[in-house]
Amino acid sequence: MSAGGGTKAIVAALVANAGIAAAKFVGFLITGSSSMLAESVHSVADTSNQGLLLLGQKTAQRKATRLHPFGYGRDRYFWSFVVALLLFTLGSVFALYEGIHKLQHPEGLSNPIVAVGILVVAIGLETYSFVTAISESKKIKGDVSWWGFIRQSRVPELPVVLLEDAGALLGLVLALLGVGLTTLTGNPVFDALGTVAIGLLLGVIAIILIIEMKSLLIGEGASDADLDLICDELAAGKVQRVIHIKTQYLGPEELLVAAKIALEPQLPLDQVAQAINDAEQRVRGKVPHARLIYLEPDLDRTTVTSG
C-alpha cells in the first residue's frame, strides 16, 4: 500500500472527527448528557490520533543516517502504538470514569432532542469516514477476512482507522440509546449505562490495537505467502536451496531479507556474484517491498556429506 492510500483515510477521519467533536461538546453543554461528554472526549482523542498518524507518516520518510542505518520506517508503528494508548486512556478510561460517576450521582438531561440531532449528524459523518477507510483497505486486503486483515496487515494506519471508526459508530449508537432511553423513561441511569458501555467498547478496541501495534513495533517477518514466494525465487538458477532465512519489516513498505543459500559447488567467484545478483532480482520482481536483501553463499553440506 502506498502512503497516499492511508493518508486519504486518515484525512477523512480527521475532518469528520474534528467536526463531530465540536458538535458533541455543544450538545453536552446544552444537555448535560454524560454520554455526550464521553463521546466528545472520544472524538477529541480520535482527532488527535489522526494527527499523530499523519506525523508518523511524515517522520518515517526521513533518510537513513549513520545512527539509524535502516531508516525511520518504524516511526509509523511507534505513533500508531501511541494512538492505541491514547484511545485507551483518553477514550476508555475517561468514559468509564464519567459513567460510573453518573451512576453514583444521576443527573437529568435538558434539551435531549438537541443531543439526538447531533448524534444523528455525527453518525452520518462517521459513516463517511468509515466507508472511506473500508474503500482504501479493500485495495490491499486481498482475500483475507477483515479480522485477518487487522491481524496480518503490516501497514498500521488502516487497521487503526478502521477500528477507531467502527468503535466510534458503535459508540454513537450506544450514546443515542442512552439518551433516547433516558428521555423516554425519565431515568438518567440509562445515559450513564450508555457511557459505561462506550468505555468498555473503547477499551476492547484499544487493547486489540495495543497488542497489534506492539507486535509490529517489536518486528514482524514476512507473511507465510510472501516467505514461500521469496524462498521459491531464491532457490532457482545456480542456487540449489535456501539453507536458512530470516525476514523482518523495517517499515510498512520495506522488508529485510537475510538468507544463507547453497550454491552449486566449484562455481567461480564471478558466477557466485552473478548468482546472488540474479537471486536478488528474482525476489524483488515478485516481492517489491523486499528492498534490503543480504545473501550469504555456502555449499549444501547435506549433498557433500551424502556424496
Backbone torsions as a table, in degrees:
resi	resn	phi	psi	omega
1	MET	NA	133.1	174.8
2	SER	-75.3	158.3	179.5
3	ALA	-63.8	-28.3	-178.6
4	GLY	-60.4	-39.8	179.9
5	GLY	-61.6	-46.3	178.1
6	GLY	-64.2	-37.2	-178.4
7	THR	-63.6	-39.8	-179.9
8	LYS	-60.7	-44.4	179.5
9	ALA	-66.7	-39.5	-179.6
10	ILE	-65.1	-45.5	-179.0
11	VAL	-63.8	-41.1	178.1
12	ALA	-60.4	-42.7	178.9
13	ALA	-67.4	-38.4	-179.5
14	LEU	-62.5	-48.3	-178.8
15	VAL	-64.0	-45.7	-178.9
16	ALA	-62.8	-46.7	-176.2
17	ASN	-67.9	-34.5	178.6
18	ALA	-64.2	-44.6	178.2
19	GLY	-66.2	-40.8	180.0
20	ILE	-64.8	-42.0	-178.9
21	ALA	-60.4	-44.3	179.9
22	ALA	-62.8	-43.9	-179.1
23	ALA	-65.2	-40.6	-178.7
24	LYS	-66.2	-39.7	179.0
25	PHE	-63.0	-40.0	176.5
26	VAL	-62.2	-42.6	178.3
27	GLY	-62.1	-40.8	178.5
28	PHE	-63.9	-43.7	-178.9
29	LEU	-63.0	-32.8	-179.1
30	ILE	-80.2	-40.4	-171.2
31	THR	-100.5	-27.6	-175.3
32	GLY	75.5	14.9	-177.5
33	SER	-72.4	128.8	177.3
34	SER	-69.2	-32.3	175.8
35	SER	-61.8	-42.1	178.5
36	MET	-64.7	-40.4	178.9
37	LEU	-64.4	-45.2	179.1
38	ALA	-60.5	-42.0	179.1
39	GLU	-68.9	-32.8	177.4
40	SER	-63.2	-49.0	178.9
41	VAL	-63.3	-39.2	176.8
42	HIS	-57.9	-45.6	-178.6
43	SER	-69.0	-35.9	175.5
44	VAL	-63.1	-42.9	177.8
45	ALA	-62.2	-42.8	179.7
46	ASP	-63.3	-41.3	178.8
47	THR	-61.9	-44.3	177.1
48	SER	-62.7	-37.9	-179.4
49	ASN	-63.1	-41.2	179.0
50	GLN	-63.1	-38.2	176.6
51	GLY	-62.2	-39.4	178.7
52	LEU	-67.7	-36.6	177.3
53	LEU	-64.7	-40.4	176.5
54	LEU	-65.4	-38.3	176.4
55	LEU	-61.3	-43.3	178.7
56	GLY	-60.9	-41.5	177.9
57	GLN	-63.3	-37.4	-179.3
58	LYS	-69.2	-50.1	-176.1
59	THR	-69.5	-26.0	179.3
60	ALA	-68.9	-16.3	-178.5
61	GLN	-83.6	-3.4	178.9
62	ARG	-62.2	147.5	-178.8
63	LYS	-73.8	153.1	178.5
64	ALA	-62.9	147.6	178.4
65	THR	-124.7	175.9	177.7
66	ARG	-63.9	-36.2	179.3
67	LEU	-73.8	-34.2	179.3
68	HIS	-123.6	75.4	-173.1
69	PRO	-65.7	-21.4	178.7
70	PHE	-96.2	10.8	175.8
71	GLY	84.5	-165.3	-172.6
72	TYR	-121.8	24.6	-177.3
73	GLY	-57.4	-30.9	-177.7
74	ARG	-75.6	-4.0	172.7
75	ASP	-56.1	-34.2	179.7
76	ARG	-66.2	-34.7	176.5
77	TYR	-70.8	-41.0	-178.4
78	PHE	-62.3	-49.9	-177.2
79	TRP	-69.2	-29.8	174.4
80	SER	-66.6	-35.5	176.3
81	PHE	-66.7	-41.0	177.0
82	VAL	-62.0	-40.1	177.9
83	VAL	-59.1	-43.7	179.3
84	ALA	-62.0	-39.9	178.0
85	LEU	-65.3	-41.6	179.4
86	LEU	-65.8	-38.5	178.3
87	LEU	-60.8	-36.6	179.9
88	PHE	-72.4	-48.2	-174.3
89	THR	-75.6	-51.1	-176.7
90	LEU	-79.1	-29.3	-178.8
91	GLY	-91.7	-65.2	-172.5
92	SER	-69.4	-53.0	-174.8
93	VAL	-62.3	-43.0	-179.4
94	PHE	-64.8	-43.6	-179.4
95	ALA	-62.9	-41.9	178.4
96	LEU	-63.6	-42.6	179.1
97	TYR	-61.9	-47.6	-177.8
98	GLU	-65.4	-40.6	-179.6
99	GLY	-65.5	-44.4	179.3
100	ILE	-65.3	-39.3	177.8
101	HIS	-60.8	-42.9	-179.5
102	LYS	-72.9	-26.0	173.4
103	LEU	-67.0	-38.6	179.9
104	GLN	-76.4	-31.4	-178.7
105	HIS	-132.9	76.0	-176.6
106	PRO	-59.6	142.1	176.8
107	GLU	-134.5	137.3	179.2
108	GLY	-72.6	166.6	179.9
109	LEU	-102.0	148.6	171.6
110	SER	-118.0	141.0	-179.0
111	ASN	52.5	53.7	-177.9
112	PRO	-63.3	-25.1	179.1
113	ILE	-60.2	-35.7	178.0
114	VAL	-62.2	-43.7	179.5
115	ALA	-62.3	-43.5	180.0
116	VAL	-61.6	-44.6	179.8
117	GLY	-61.1	-43.7	179.8
118	ILE	-64.9	-41.4	-179.9
119	LEU	-64.7	-38.4	178.5
120	VAL	-64.9	-43.9	176.9
121	VAL	-62.8	-41.3	179.7
122	ALA	-62.7	-38.6	177.8
123	ILE	-61.5	-39.8	177.7
124	GLY	-63.1	-45.6	179.8
125	LEU	-66.3	-41.4	-179.5
126	GLU	-67.7	-33.6	176.6
127	THR	-63.0	-40.4	176.5
128	TYR	-59.0	-45.8	179.4
129	SER	-63.9	-42.7	-178.3
130	PHE	-65.4	-42.9	178.9
131	VAL	-62.8	-39.3	177.6
132	THR	-63.1	-43.8	179.1
133	ALA	-63.9	-39.8	178.1
134	ILE	-63.9	-44.4	-179.6
135	SER	-60.4	-43.9	-180.0
136	GLU	-69.3	-36.3	-179.0
137	SER	-68.5	-35.1	-179.2
138	LYS	-61.0	-24.7	-178.6
139	LYS	-66.5	-25.2	-177.1
140	ILE	-124.3	-4.3	-174.1
141	LYS	-68.1	-37.0	-177.2
142	GLY	71.9	-144.9	-175.4
143	ASP	-92.2	-2.1	-177.9
144	VAL	-73.6	158.6	177.4
145	SER	-70.4	168.2	178.5
146	TRP	-63.8	-39.9	177.0
147	TRP	-64.3	-40.3	177.0
148	GLY	-63.6	-37.6	178.0
149	PHE	-62.8	-44.7	179.3
150	ILE	-63.4	-39.3	-178.2
151	ARG	-75.6	-33.9	-170.5
152	GLN	-102.7	-16.3	-175.3
153	SER	-63.6	133.8	174.8
154	ARG	-92.6	-2.9	176.2
155	VAL	-97.6	113.9	-168.7
156	PRO	-77.5	-30.4	-168.6
157	GLU	-65.7	-44.1	-175.6
158	LEU	-66.5	-45.2	174.1
159	PRO	-58.2	-38.1	178.9
160	VAL	-63.4	-49.2	-178.4
161	VAL	-65.3	-40.4	179.0
162	LEU	-58.7	-50.3	-178.1
163	LEU	-69.3	-37.6	177.3
164	GLU	-61.3	-46.6	-178.1
165	ASP	-67.2	-40.2	177.5
166	ALA	-62.3	-43.8	177.9
167	GLY	-64.2	-38.6	179.8
168	ALA	-65.5	-41.9	179.6
169	LEU	-64.1	-46.8	178.1
170	LEU	-63.6	-38.4	178.0
171	GLY	-63.1	-39.3	177.9
172	LEU	-65.1	-39.3	177.2
173	VAL	-63.9	-42.0	178.0
174	LEU	-64.0	-41.3	178.1
175	ALA	-64.1	-40.1	179.0
176	LEU	-63.8	-41.1	176.9
177	LEU	-63.4	-43.6	-179.5
178	GLY	-62.1	-47.1	179.6
179	VAL	-67.1	-41.9	-178.5
180	GLY	-63.4	-46.3	-179.6
181	LEU	-66.8	-37.1	177.3
182	THR	-63.8	-39.7	179.5
183	THR	-66.8	-42.0	-177.5
184	LEU	-71.1	-38.0	-173.8
185	THR	-99.1	-19.7	-174.8
186	GLY	76.7	8.4	-178.3
187	ASN	-103.7	111.2	-177.0
188	PRO	-69.3	-7.9	179.2
189	VAL	-60.9	-34.3	-178.9
190	PHE	-63.7	-37.8	177.1
191	ASP	-64.2	-41.7	179.0
192	ALA	-66.2	-40.9	178.5
193	LEU	-64.3	-36.7	175.8
194	GLY	-61.4	-39.3	178.5
195	THR	-65.0	-43.2	177.4
196	VAL	-62.2	-42.2	179.2
197	ALA	-62.0	-39.3	177.0
198	ILE	-62.2	-42.8	179.3
199	GLY	-61.8	-43.0	179.1
200	LEU	-65.0	-42.0	179.4
201	LEU	-60.4	-48.3	-179.4
202	LEU	-65.2	-34.0	178.4
203	GLY	-63.7	-43.6	179.0
204	VAL	-62.6	-46.4	-179.9
205	ILE	-62.7	-43.3	-178.9
206	ALA	-63.1	-41.3	-179.9
207	ILE	-64.7	-41.3	176.6
208	ILE	-59.3	-46.2	-178.9
209	LEU	-67.0	-38.9	178.3
210	ILE	-60.5	-44.5	179.9
211	ILE	-63.2	-46.5	-176.9
212	GLU	-68.7	-43.4	-178.8
213	MET	-69.2	-34.6	176.0
214	LYS	-62.0	-42.8	179.2
215	SER	-61.5	-43.1	178.5
216	LEU	-66.8	-39.3	-178.0
217	LEU	-65.7	-40.3	177.3
218	ILE	-65.4	-38.1	178.5
219	GLY	127.0	115.8	177.1
220	GLU	-113.2	149.4	179.5
221	GLY	-89.9	-175.0	179.8
222	ALA	-66.0	154.2	174.6
223	SER	-64.7	162.9	-179.9
224	ASP	-58.6	-41.3	-179.5
225	ALA	-63.9	-45.5	179.8
226	ASP	-67.2	-38.5	-179.8
227	LEU	-64.2	-42.7	177.5
228	ASP	-62.5	-40.8	179.9
229	LEU	-65.1	-42.5	179.1
230	ILE	-62.3	-45.9	-179.9
231	CYS	-63.0	-40.0	179.0
232	ASP	-63.4	-41.0	-178.7
233	GLU	-73.3	-32.0	177.3
234	LEU	-69.1	-42.2	-175.3
235	ALA	-84.4	64.5	178.6
236	ALA	-146.7	171.3	-179.3
237	GLY	63.6	-127.5	-178.7
238	LYS	-89.4	4.2	176.6
239	VAL	-90.1	122.9	-178.4
240	GLN	-79.2	-42.8	178.6
241	ARG	-167.6	166.1	175.0
242	VAL	-91.9	118.4	-179.2
243	ILE	-79.2	-42.9	-175.0
244	HIS	-156.3	141.4	-179.2
245	ILE	-148.2	142.4	172.8
246	LYS	-136.8	143.3	178.3
247	THR	-132.9	155.0	175.8
248	GLN	-159.6	138.6	176.5
249	TYR	-80.5	122.2	175.2
250	LEU	-88.1	-11.6	178.3
251	GLY	-175.1	172.8	-176.5
252	PRO	-59.1	-26.3	-175.6
253	GLU	-122.0	22.1	-178.8
254	GLU	-140.6	110.0	-178.4
255	LEU	-106.9	130.1	175.0
256	LEU	-93.2	130.9	177.8
257	VAL	-123.0	123.2	175.9
258	ALA	-126.6	125.5	-174.7
259	ALA	-147.3	149.0	169.2
260	LYS	-103.4	125.6	-175.4
261	ILE	-120.7	142.0	177.7
262	ALA	-90.5	122.0	179.2
263	LEU	-101.8	164.2	175.6
264	GLU	-60.3	139.6	-177.9
265	PRO	-66.8	152.8	174.2
266	GLN	63.0	29.8	174.9
267	LEU	-77.4	134.9	173.2
268	PRO	-61.2	157.1	-175.5
269	LEU	-58.6	-40.2	-178.7
270	ASP	-65.4	-33.7	178.2
271	GLN	-75.2	-30.4	174.2
272	VAL	-62.7	-47.2	178.8
273	ALA	-61.8	-40.8	-179.4
274	GLN	-67.9	-38.1	179.0
275	ALA	-63.4	-39.9	178.1
276	ILE	-66.1	-45.0	179.0
277	ASN	-61.6	-41.8	179.7
278	ASP	-64.1	-40.7	180.0
279	ALA	-63.8	-43.1	178.6
280	GLU	-62.6	-41.2	-179.4
281	GLN	-64.8	-40.4	178.7
282	ARG	-62.8	-43.5	-179.2
283	VAL	-64.1	-47.3	-178.4
284	ARG	-65.2	-28.7	177.4
285	GLY	-67.2	-32.0	-179.5
286	LYS	-96.3	-32.6	-179.1
287	VAL	-127.5	83.3	-173.2
288	PRO	-57.9	-30.1	-177.8
289	HIS	-79.5	1.2	172.7
290	ALA	-82.9	77.3	-171.6
291	ARG	-84.1	-32.7	-179.8
292	LEU	-110.0	116.0	-177.6
293	ILE	-128.4	122.7	176.6
294	TYR	-119.8	118.4	-177.0
295	LEU	-117.6	131.4	177.3
296	GLU	-109.3	114.5	-179.8
297	PRO	-75.9	146.5	179.2
298	ASP	-155.8	173.5	174.8
299	LEU	-94.4	152.1	176.4
300	ASP	-79.5	99.0	-174.1
301	ARG	-64.4	-30.6	179.8
302	THR	-65.6	-38.6	178.6
303	THR	-69.1	-42.4	179.8
304	VAL	-62.9	-42.4	-179.0
305	THR	-65.2	-45.8	-178.0
306	SER	-67.1	-25.8	177.6
307	GLY	-75.6	NA	NA
